[in-house]
Amino acid sequence: MAIKATSLREQTDEELLNLMDETRSELANVRMMQRVGDGSQSPLKMRTLRRDIARIKTVMQERTTQQAQA
């Protein structure tokens, strides 16, 4: 399930970093399972995880630019 950007904006920086780590490790596990041969759900799951990571990075970047402007 994809993470909404609005829910990410409500989280703290520490929560975002934890979520980023969890999502990256999950993506690594899905990639490993695909290489082993259990790729039944991999393409869709990999795409969703990559996009979730991009959303998290975007929210984190928004915060750093807002802090720099203030």
N, C-alpha and C positions, 0 to 999 in steps of 0.2 A: 504494500500500500504506500502510495506516495505521501510524502510529508508536505504539508501546506506551508508556504512562506509566512503566512500570518501567524501560525502557531510557532514558527521558529523565531519570529521577532519578539515574542513574549518571553522567550527563555533567556537565561543569563549566559554570559560568555563561557563560563565553566560548563554549563549544561550543553552548550553547543559543541564545545571541544570533546566532551564525553560522547555525544551523539555522533560526531565525526569519526571518532576512533571506532565506535561500535559498527558504524556503517561500512567503514573501510575494511574491518576484519570480516564482516559478513560478505562483502564483495570478494575478498580473497578466498573465502570458503566456497563461494559459488563458482569462482573460476577454477578452483582445484577440483571440485566435483565435476565440472564440465570436462576437464582434461582426463579425469579418471574414466569417464564414460557415462555418468549419470547426468546428462544434459537435458532432461525432460523439461525443466522449467527455466533453464539458464538464460536464454536470450532475453526474455521479458524481465526476469528478476535482475539481471545484470544492468539492463538499461534503466530500470527504476532506481537501483542503487546508485548508479553513476549520476543520475539527475538529482537524487537526494543530496549527494555530496556537493554537487554544483550549487544547489539551493542554499545549503549551509554556508558554503564559502561566500556566496553572494551576500547573505545577511551579515556575515562577519566583516566583509569588505565595506558594506554600507556603514557599519558602526565605526570603523576606523576612519572613514572619510568624514563622518559627522563629527567625530572627536577632533579631527585635524582642523575643521572649519570653525569649531567653537573656541 
